Amino acid sequence: MTTRQAALAALTLLCLAGAQPAALASEESGWMSAPEATASKGSGTVTCESHNDGRRHCAVANIDTESVYVERKLSQTHCQRGVNWGVDRDGIWVDGGCRAVFAFVYRQGGGGWSSSRPGRPGTIECGSQDDRRRHCEVPNIDPDSVTMDRQLSHANCHRGQSWGTESRGIWVDKGCRAEFGYVTRNGGHGGGGASESSMREACINRAAREWSVTTSNLEITHAERQQNGGYRFSVQSKRTSGTCMVDRSGHVYRLDTH
């Protein structure tokens, strides 16, 4: 090796030795750009199975209810959303022998429903009778928040075809009857007292006792918030209708039959 070659080799070694600590230091300090976040950080999958045709709920905290779909069916039974599987704000439910792997996305922000959709959640049963269109009023509803939590009719319920949302509530048509989950916009409902869903249930139960009908044959067609924190509900069955008044504690203090 000539003197010139030896000098070049020594210079190369010195450069490499000096560059390595600098690179390590930058990596350890966090200066280097982080890798892109993978989809798994904001999404996930869960296996949920109905055994012996029984209903089962699989909890998924902070789930985005509109993102859920069947990624892989495990049962011979066909899994149809709203019929033998569905979603609520706490996770996924299956029934009637449906077994599947479900994919979902988490809501942004975490920490509960209000992080991504501020407001107050509730549920309402809305049904189309004699295949006719019907509107179920929900004051101050956020139309984008509505999900079909449970189908109750033999007729299939498809969003945009036999059910949908409007600025003042939910509509159903073509025999669709289902339980819908929703969120009201900020300022619509105040806090404290019984929940709207528990007030609805109290009215349905009271009307069922006084009118001698089953709760499945009753529905609330209108809900109006009162200044005292309670609600005024319009309740009806196939033969009877009336007005139900509930105070903020959830106590039914009046049921008028029309």
KOLTI-385594 format. One line per 2 residues: number of its first residue (from 1); their letters; for each residue y, x, z of N, C-alpha, C. Coordinates in pm, whole numbers, always signed. Layout:
N
NUM	A	Y,X,Z,Y,X,Z,Y,X,Z ~ ...
***
This chain:
258
1	MT	-119,+85,+0,+0,+0,+0,+124,+89,+0 ~ +216,+60,-87,+339,+140,-97,+432,+105,+17
3	TR	+534,+186,+34,+633,+162,+141,+705,+31,+118 ~ +736,-4,-10,+806,-128,-42,+720,-251,-10
5	QA	+588,-244,-43,+499,-355,-14,+484,-378,+136 ~ +476,-269,+211,+464,-279,+356,+588,-344,+417
7	AL	+704,-313,+364,+829,-370,+416,+836,-519,+387 ~ +794,-560,+267,+794,-702,+232,+698,-782,+320
9	AA	+580,-724,+348,+482,-791,+433,+535,-809,+574 ~ +601,-709,+627,+656,-717,+762,+766,-823,+769
11	LT	+849,-827,+663,+957,-926,+660,+903,-1069,+655 ~ +794,-1091,+579,+731,-1223,+571,+677,-1267,+705
13	LL	+613,-1176,+777,+559,-1209,+909,+669,-1246,+1007 ~ +781,-1175,+999,+893,-1204,+1088,+951,-1343,+1060
15	CL	+959,-1382,+933,+1013,-1513,+897,+923,-1626,+945 ~ +791,-1607,+926,+696,-1708,+970,+698,-1724,+1122
17	AG	+707,-1614,+1192,+708,-1618,+1338,+832,-1689,+1390 ~ +945,-1670,+1321,+1068,-1734,+1365,+1073,-1880,+1332
19	AQ	+1010,-1921,+1220,+1019,-2060,+1177,+930,-2152,+1259 ~ +813,-2104,+1306,+718,-2190,+1376,+773,-2246,+1506
21	PA	+835,-2166,+1593,+890,-2223,+1715,+998,-2327,+1686 ~ +1078,-2306,+1583,+1185,-2401,+1552,+1126,-2535,+1514
23	AL	+1018,-2533,+1433,+955,-2658,+1393,+895,-2729,+1511 ~ +828,-2652,+1599,+768,-2712,+1717,+874,-2770,+1809
25	AS	+984,-2700,+1821,+1090,-2748,+1908,+1148,-2879,+1858 ~ +1166,-2888,+1726,+1222,-3011,+1672,+1128,-3127,+1690
27	EE	+996,-3102,+1677,+899,-3210,+1694,+894,-3256,+1838 ~ +898,-3159,+1932,+889,-3194,+2073,+1014,-3265,+2121
29	SG	+1128,-3236,+2060,+1252,-3297,+2104,+1269,-3438,+2052 ~ +1184,-3476,+1954,+1193,-3610,+1899,+1289,-3619,+1782
31	WM	+1336,-3511,+1733,+1433,-3512,+1623,+1368,-3554,+1494 ~ +1241,-3518,+1474,+1173,-3550,+1350,+1157,-3701,+1339
33	SA	+1169,-3754,+1217,+1160,-3898,+1196,+1021,-3949,+1232 ~ +1018,-4061,+1301,+890,-4119,+1343,+822,-4186,+1225
35	PE	+688,-4195,+1226,+618,-4265,+1118,+652,-4412,+1120 ~ +640,-4478,+1006,+669,-4620,+996,+571,-4700,+1083
37	AT	+621,-4805,+1145,+536,-4887,+1230,+429,-4957,+1146 ~ +307,-4961,+1198,+198,-5027,+1127,+203,-5177,+1152
39	AS	+142,-5252,+1065,+144,-5398,+1077,+77,-5445,+1205 ~ -16,-5363,+1257,-90,-5405,+1376,-2,-5415,+1499
41	KG	+116,-5348,+1496,+203,-5354,+1612,+270,-5491,+1625 ~ +281,-5564,+1514,+344,-5695,+1519,+250,-5808,+1487
43	SG	+123,-5777,+1469,+25,-5879,+1431,-107,-5849,+1498 ~ -202,-5938,+1480,-332,-5916,+1540,-433,-6017,+1491
45	TV	-554,-6007,+1541,-661,-6102,+1511,-732,-6140,+1640 ~ -792,-6258,+1641,-869,-6302,+1756,-985,-6387,+1705
47	TC	-1101,-6369,+1767,-1218,-6450,+1736,-1223,-6567,+1833 ~ -1223,-6687,+1778,-1225,-6807,+1862,-1339,-6896,+1814
49	ES	-1426,-6939,+1905,-1549,-7008,+1866,-1570,-7135,+1947 ~ -1605,-7241,+1876,-1645,-7368,+1938,-1797,-7372,+1946
51	HN	-1850,-7375,+2067,-1995,-7379,+2087,-2037,-7521,+2125 ~ -2150,-7564,+2067,-2203,-7699,+2092,-2099,-7807,+2060
53	DG	-2020,-7779,+1957,-1916,-7872,+1909,-1809,-7900,+2014 ~ -1799,-7815,+2117,-1699,-7837,+2221,-1567,-7770,+2187
55	RR	-1462,-7818,+2249,-1328,-7764,+2228,-1308,-7639,+2313 ~ -1244,-7540,+2252,-1216,-7416,+2325,-1076,-7367,+2289
57	HC	-1007,-7312,+2388,-873,-7258,+2366,-877,-7107,+2387 ~ -820,-7035,+2291,-814,-6889,+2298,-668,-6848,+2313
59	AV	-634,-6797,+2430,-494,-6766,+2460,-445,-6646,+2382 ~ -326,-6659,+2324,-257,-6549,+2258,-111,-6559,+2299
61	AN	-67,-6470,+2385,+70,-6475,+2434,+168,-6444,+2322 ~ +279,-6519,+2318,+390,-6492,+2226,+351,-6505,+2079
63	ID	+261,-6597,+2048,+213,-6614,+1911,+316,-6690,+1828 ~ +330,-6652,+1702,+412,-6727,+1606,+321,-6833,+1546
65	TE	+339,-6957,+1584,+245,-7063,+1548,+235,-7085,+1398 ~ +343,-7056,+1325,+342,-7082,+1181,+271,-6971,+1103
67	SV	+238,-6861,+1168,+180,-6746,+1097,+28,-6748,+1093 ~ -37,-6836,+1170,-181,-6829,+1191,-258,-6879,+1069
69	YV	-364,-6808,+1035,-454,-6853,+928,-595,-6800,+956 ~ -695,-6863,+893,-834,-6820,+908,-855,-6697,+820
71	ER	-880,-6585,+884,-906,-6463,+809,-1052,-6455,+764 ~ -1143,-6502,+852,-1286,-6497,+817,-1360,-6606,+896
73	KL	-1424,-6696,+823,-1500,-6804,+887,-1637,-6751,+929 ~ -1678,-6782,+1052,-1804,-6735,+1107,-1909,-6846,+1117
75	SQ	-1865,-6970,+1107,-1956,-7083,+1124,-1992,-7144,+989 ~ -2103,-7217,+987,-2136,-7295,+869,-2043,-7415,+857
77	TH	-1994,-7463,+970,-1899,-7573,+971,-1769,-7529,+906 ~ -1715,-7614,+820,-1586,-7585,+757,-1476,-7593,+862
79	CQ	-1385,-7497,+862,-1274,-7494,+957,-1147,-7541,+886 ~ -1094,-7654,+929,-975,-7712,+867,-866,-7727,+971
81	RG	-751,-7671,+942,-640,-7676,+1036,-598,-7819,+1064 ~ -578,-7848,+1192,-537,-7982,+1232,-653,-8075,+1256
83	VN	-772,-8037,+1208,-891,-8120,+1226,-982,-8060,+1333 ~ -1029,-7936,+1310,-1112,-7871,+1411,-1059,-7733,+1452
85	WG	-939,-7702,+1413,-869,-7589,+1473,-719,-7611,+1459 ~ -645,-7548,+1548,-500,-7562,+1545,-435,-7460,+1636
87	VD	-305,-7472,+1647,-225,-7374,+1721,-130,-7445,+1815 ~ -112,-7390,+1934,-6,-7435,+2022,+72,-7312,+2067
89	RD	+168,-7332,+2155,+254,-7220,+2193,+185,-7116,+2279 ~ +62,-7147,+2325,-10,-7053,+2411,-130,-6988,+2342
91	GI	-157,-7026,+2217,-270,-6965,+2148,-332,-7056,+2044 ~ -462,-7041,+2023,-536,-7110,+1917,-648,-7192,+1980
93	WV	-671,-7313,+1928,-782,-7394,+1975,-878,-7422,+1860 ~ -1006,-7437,+1895,-1110,-7473,+1798,-1193,-7586,+1855
95	DG	-1258,-7660,+1767,-1337,-7776,+1809,-1439,-7807,+1700 ~ -1537,-7891,+1734,-1630,-7942,+1634,-1714,-7837,+1564
97	GC	-1742,-7725,+1631,-1829,-7623,+1573,-1760,-7517,+1490 ~ -1629,-7522,+1479,-1556,-7420,+1403,-1558,-7287,+1478
99	RA	-1597,-7182,+1409,-1593,-7046,+1462,-1533,-6956,+1356 ~ -1432,-6878,+1393,-1365,-6798,+1292,-1286,-6684,+1356
101	VF	-1249,-6589,+1271,-1155,-6484,+1308,-1018,-6528,+1255 ~ -921,-6538,+1343,-789,-6585,+1307,-690,-6468,+1309
103	AF	-606,-6463,+1209,-499,-6364,+1203,-368,-6430,+1241 ~ -280,-6354,+1305,-154,-6411,+1352,-49,-6301,+1360
105	VY	+74,-6344,+1377,+188,-6254,+1397,+255,-6292,+1527 ~ +301,-6193,+1602,+373,-6219,+1726,+517,-6260,+1696
107	RQ	+573,-6344,+1782,+714,-6377,+1770,+798,-6255,+1803 ~ +911,-6244,+1739,+1000,-6131,+1763,+1065,-6144,+1899
109	GG	+1080,-6032,+1966,+1152,-6029,+2093,+1064,-6042,+2214 ~ +952,-6119,+2204,+861,-6132,+2317,+919,-6214,+2431
111	GG	+838,-6232,+2534,+886,-6297,+2655,+899,-6446,+2648 ~ +825,-6513,+2559,+827,-6658,+2557,+897,-6715,+2437
113	WS	+886,-6847,+2426,+933,-6918,+2308,+1081,-6900,+2284 ~ +1162,-6903,+2390,+1306,-6903,+2374,+1359,-6774,+2316
115	SS	+1278,-6668,+2313,+1325,-6542,+2259,+1352,-6550,+2111 ~ +1275,-6629,+2037,+1294,-6636,+1894,+1351,-6770,+1850
117	RP	+1324,-6876,+1925,+1380,-7007,+1892,+1440,-7066,+2020 ~ +1565,-7035,+2051,+1624,-7087,+2173,+1620,-7239,+2174
119	GR	+1591,-7296,+2289,+1585,-7441,+2301,+1473,-7482,+2393 ~ +1443,-7612,+2391,+1342,-7664,+2482,+1226,-7721,+2403
121	PG	+1102,-7679,+2430,+987,-7729,+2355,+943,-7866,+2399 ~ +876,-7938,+2311,+822,-8069,+2344,+714,-8109,+2244
123	TI	+650,-8222,+2268,+549,-8275,+2176,+574,-8424,+2155 ~ +529,-8474,+2041,+541,-8615,+2011,+426,-8657,+1921
125	EC	+373,-8776,+1945,+270,-8832,+1857,+338,-8924,+1757 ~ +309,-8906,+1629,+371,-8985,+1525,+263,-9030,+1427
127	GS	+258,-9160,+1397,+150,-9212,+1314,+199,-9306,+1205 ~ +136,-9294,+1088,+161,-9384,+975,+60,-9498,+981
129	QD	+112,-9620,+989,+25,-9738,+995,+21,-9806,+859 ~ -100,-9846,+818,-120,-9911,+689,-70,-9824,+574
131	DR	-87,-9693,+590,-49,-9596,+486,+100,-9599,+454 ~ +182,-9647,+546,+326,-9656,+521,+400,-9541,+587
133	RR	+514,-9507,+529,+598,-9401,+582,+664,-9447,+713 ~ +670,-9355,+807,+729,-9386,+936,+809,-9267,+987
135	HC	+920,-9295,+1054,+1004,-9190,+1110,+999,-9196,+1262 ~ +974,-9082,+1325,+974,-9071,+1471,+1092,-8983,+1511
137	EV	+1187,-9043,+1577,+1312,-8974,+1606,+1299,-8878,+1723 ~ +1354,-8759,+1704,+1364,-8658,+1810,+1505,-8601,+1802
139	PN	+1596,-8643,+1891,+1733,-8596,+1885,+1743,-8444,+1898 ~ +1830,-8385,+1816,+1860,-8243,+1824,+1741,-8153,+1795
141	ID	+1649,-8200,+1712,+1528,-8123,+1680,+1563,-8004,+1590 ~ +1491,-7896,+1608,+1498,-7782,+1515,+1388,-7803,+1412
143	PD	+1421,-7846,+1290,+1318,-7879,+1191,+1224,-7762,+1160 ~ +1275,-7639,+1167,+1192,-7522,+1133,+1089,-7492,+1240
145	SV	+1103,-7552,+1359,+1013,-7520,+1470,+889,-7609,+1473 ~ +888,-7716,+1392,+783,-7818,+1405,+649,-7769,+1353
147	TM	+545,-7793,+1431,+408,-7762,+1391,+319,-7883,+1422 ~ +216,-7900,+1343,+118,-8004,+1373,+14,-7943,+1467
149	DR	+18,-7984,+1592,-71,-7927,+1693,-210,-7988,+1688 ~ -219,-8119,+1654,-351,-8185,+1655,-349,-8307,+1564
151	QL	-440,-8311,+1468,-452,-8427,+1381,-534,-8534,+1452 ~ -487,-8659,+1450,-552,-8770,+1518,-611,-8872,+1422
153	SH	-579,-8862,+1295,-624,-8960,+1196,-738,-8906,+1111 ~ -811,-8997,+1049,-912,-8955,+952,-845,-8904,+825
155	AN	-732,-8962,+792,-656,-8916,+675,-601,-8776,+702 ~ -610,-8690,+602,-558,-8554,+618,-407,-8555,+627
157	CH	-356,-8466,+710,-211,-8450,+725,-169,-8317,+664 ~ -94,-8323,+555,-47,-8202,+487,+105,-8201,+487
159	RG	+160,-8091,+534,+306,-8080,+541,+367,-8090,+401 ~ +470,-8172,+389,+536,-8191,+262,+475,-8302,+178
161	QS	+354,-8346,+214,+287,-8453,+140,+273,-8579,+226 ~ +216,-8563,+344,+199,-8680,+431,+271,-8664,+565
163	WG	+340,-8554,+585,+429,-8542,+700,+533,-8434,+672 ~ +644,-8445,+743,+751,-8348,+726,+858,-8368,+831
165	TE	+967,-8294,+819,+1074,-8301,+917,+1206,-8337,+851 ~ +1293,-8397,+931,+1428,-8431,+891,+1523,-8387,+1002
167	SR	+1650,-8404,+980,+1748,-8357,+1078,+1739,-8432,+1211 ~ +1681,-8554,+1209,+1673,-8634,+1331,+1531,-8657,+1380
169	GI	+1432,-8590,+1321,+1297,-8609,+1370,+1190,-8574,+1270 ~ +1077,-8644,+1280,+956,-8616,+1201,+915,-8743,+1127
171	WV	+871,-8728,+1001,+820,-8843,+927,+673,-8822,+893 ~ +600,-8934,+885,+458,-8931,+846,+437,-9039,+740
173	DK	+331,-9024,+663,+304,-9117,+553,+155,-9110,+519 ~ +107,-9208,+439,-29,-9208,+383,-138,-9202,+489
175	GC	-113,-9266,+605,-215,-9273,+708,-223,-9155,+802 ~ -136,-9058,+786,-137,-8941,+875,-91,-8981,+1015
177	RA	-167,-8940,+1114,-129,-8957,+1255,-163,-8830,+1328 ~ -68,-8772,+1398,-91,-8641,+1459,+3,-8619,+1576
179	EF	-28,-8516,+1653,+58,-8472,+1762,+132,-8348,+1712 ~ +264,-8355,+1720,+348,-8248,+1668,+420,-8176,+1781
181	GY	+428,-8046,+1770,+507,-7966,+1863,+640,-7932,+1799 ~ +744,-7922,+1880,+877,-7894,+1827,+963,-7827,+1934
183	VT	+1078,-7780,+1892,+1177,-7723,+1984,+1311,-7786,+1952 ~ +1387,-7821,+2055,+1522,-7873,+2034,+1620,-7758,+2031
185	RN	+1727,-7778,+1959,+1831,-7675,+1952,+1904,-7666,+2085 ~ +1974,-7553,+2104,+2051,-7534,+2226,+2151,-7646,+2246
187	GG	+2163,-7691,+2370,+2260,-7795,+2401,+2203,-7934,+2391 ~ +2082,-7948,+2340,+2025,-8080,+2322,+1973,-8139,+2451
189	HG	+1901,-8062,+2527,+1842,-8113,+2650,+1877,-8021,+2765 ~ +1915,-8076,+2876,+1946,-7995,+2992,+1822,-7959,+3069
191	GG	+1835,-7867,+3163,+1721,-7823,+3240,+1703,-7908,+3364 ~ +1595,-7883,+3437,+1568,-7952,+3562,+1494,-8081,+3541
193	GA	+1424,-8127,+3646,+1352,-8253,+3638,+1224,-8240,+3559 ~ +1164,-8357,+3530,+1038,-8360,+3456,+1062,-8326,+3310
195	SE	+959,-8279,+3243,+969,-8247,+3101,+966,-8375,+3019 ~ +1019,-8367,+2897,+1019,-8485,+2811,+877,-8531,+2781
197	SS	+786,-8436,+2759,+648,-8474,+2728,+583,-8550,+2844 ~ +613,-8510,+2970,+556,-8581,+3085,+618,-8719,+3099
199	MR	+746,-8733,+3063,+810,-8865,+3066,+747,-8958,+2961 ~ +722,-8904,+2843,+655,-8982,+2738,+518,-9030,+2785
201	EA	+444,-8939,+2847,+311,-8974,+2895,+317,-9083,+3001 ~ +418,-9074,+3090,+432,-9175,+3195,+459,-9313,+3135
203	CI	+542,-9318,+3030,+571,-9446,+2964,+447,-9501,+2894 ~ +376,-9416,+2826,+255,-9460,+2756,+153,-9517,+2855
205	NR	+135,-9448,+2966,+38,-9494,+3067,+82,-9627,+3129 ~ +212,-9642,+3155,+262,-9767,+3214,+243,-9883,+3115
207	AA	+279,-9860,+2988,+264,-9966,+2889,+118,-10002,+2868 ~ +29,-9904,+2873,-113,-9931,+2855,-166,-10022,+2965
209	RE	-120,-9998,+3089,-165,-10081,+3201,-111,-10223,+3190 ~ +17,-10235,+3159,+80,-10368,+3160,+44,-10450,+3036
211	WS	+18,-10383,+2925,-12,-10457,+2802,-163,-10464,+2774 ~ -242,-10402,+2862,-389,-10405,+2850,-436,-10351,+2715
213	VT	-384,-10234,+2680,-426,-10166,+2557,-460,-10022,+2593 ~ -526,-9953,+2503,-558,-9812,+2525,-438,-9726,+2485
215	TS	-428,-9610,+2546,-315,-9521,+2517,-314,-9475,+2372 ~ -432,-9468,+2310,-440,-9423,+2170,-378,-9523,+2074
217	NL	-362,-9649,+2120,-302,-9753,+2036,-153,-9769,+2061 ~ -95,-9679,+2138,+47,-9684,+2168,+117,-9561,+2113
219	EI	+240,-9579,+2073,+318,-9465,+2028,+465,-9487,+2059 ~ +534,-9375,+2075,+677,-9378,+2101,+750,-9354,+1970
221	TH	+835,-9447,+1934,+902,-9441,+1803,+1046,-9394,+1813 ~ +1100,-9392,+1933,+1239,-9348,+1951,+1256,-9292,+2091
223	AE	+1334,-9185,+2102,+1362,-9124,+2231,+1512,-9097,+2242 ~ +1570,-9139,+2353,+1714,-9122,+2371,+1741,-9067,+2511
225	RQ	+1804,-8951,+2515,+1839,-8888,+2642,+1949,-8967,+2712 ~ +1933,-8988,+2844,+2031,-9061,+2923,+2119,-8965,+3004
227	QN	+2236,-9012,+3045,+2328,-8927,+3120,+2272,-8887,+3256 ~ +2180,-8967,+3310,+2123,-8936,+3441,+2009,-8834,+3433
229	GG	+1984,-8783,+3312,+1878,-8683,+3295,+1744,-8741,+3256 ~ +1734,-8875,+3257,+1610,-8940,+3218,+1607,-8972,+3070
231	YR	+1515,-9061,+3030,+1499,-9098,+2890,+1482,-9249,+2875 ~ +1523,-9298,+2760,+1496,-9434,+2716,+1406,-9425,+2594
233	FS	+1284,-9478,+2607,+1186,-9470,+2500,+1158,-9608,+2440 ~ +1142,-9611,+2310,+1092,-9731,+2244,+942,-9713,+2224
235	VQ	+864,-9805,+2280,+718,-9796,+2278,+663,-9915,+2201 ~ +556,-9892,+2125,+497,-10006,+2055,+348,-9986,+2031
237	SK	+279,-10100,+2025,+141,-10106,+1981,+139,-10193,+1856 ~ +21,-10230,+1810,+13,-10312,+1690,+70,-10452,+1713
239	RT	+62,-10502,+1837,+104,-10638,+1866,+226,-10649,+1957 ~ +256,-10542,+2030,+361,-10549,+2131,+454,-10429,+2119
241	SG	+580,-10452,+2151,+676,-10342,+2156,+767,-10361,+2276 ~ +831,-10255,+2319,+917,-10265,+2435,+1000,-10141,+2455
243	TC	+1080,-10144,+2562,+1167,-10032,+2598,+1128,-9982,+2736 ~ +1110,-9853,+2746,+1067,-9790,+2871,+1178,-9697,+2922
245	MV	+1214,-9713,+3048,+1318,-9630,+3110,+1255,-9539,+3215 ~ +1287,-9410,+3206,+1232,-9310,+3298,+1346,-9229,+3358
247	DR	+1338,-9204,+3490,+1442,-9121,+3550,+1405,-8974,+3535 ~ +1492,-8887,+3575,+1474,-8743,+3551,+1353,-8684,+3624
249	SG	+1305,-8753,+3726,+1187,-8705,+3798,+1057,-8744,+3729 ~ +1067,-8829,+3624,+948,-8872,+3553,+895,-9007,+3599
251	HV	+973,-9078,+3682,+930,-9209,+3733,+976,-9320,+3639 ~ +882,-9407,+3597,+914,-9521,+3513,+971,-9632,+3601
253	YR	+1099,-9663,+3584,+1159,-9766,+3670,+1184,-9898,+3598 ~ +1150,-9900,+3467,+1170,-10027,+3396,+1091,-10024,+3264
255	LD	+1023,-10137,+3237,+954,-10156,+3109,+981,-10298,+3063 ~ +1059,-10310,+2959,+1094,-10440,+2903,+1010,-10467,+2778
257	TH	+949,-10583,+2773,+868,-10621,+2656,+953,-10706,+2562 ~ +952,-10670,+2436,+1033,-10744,+2338,+957,-10862,+2282
***
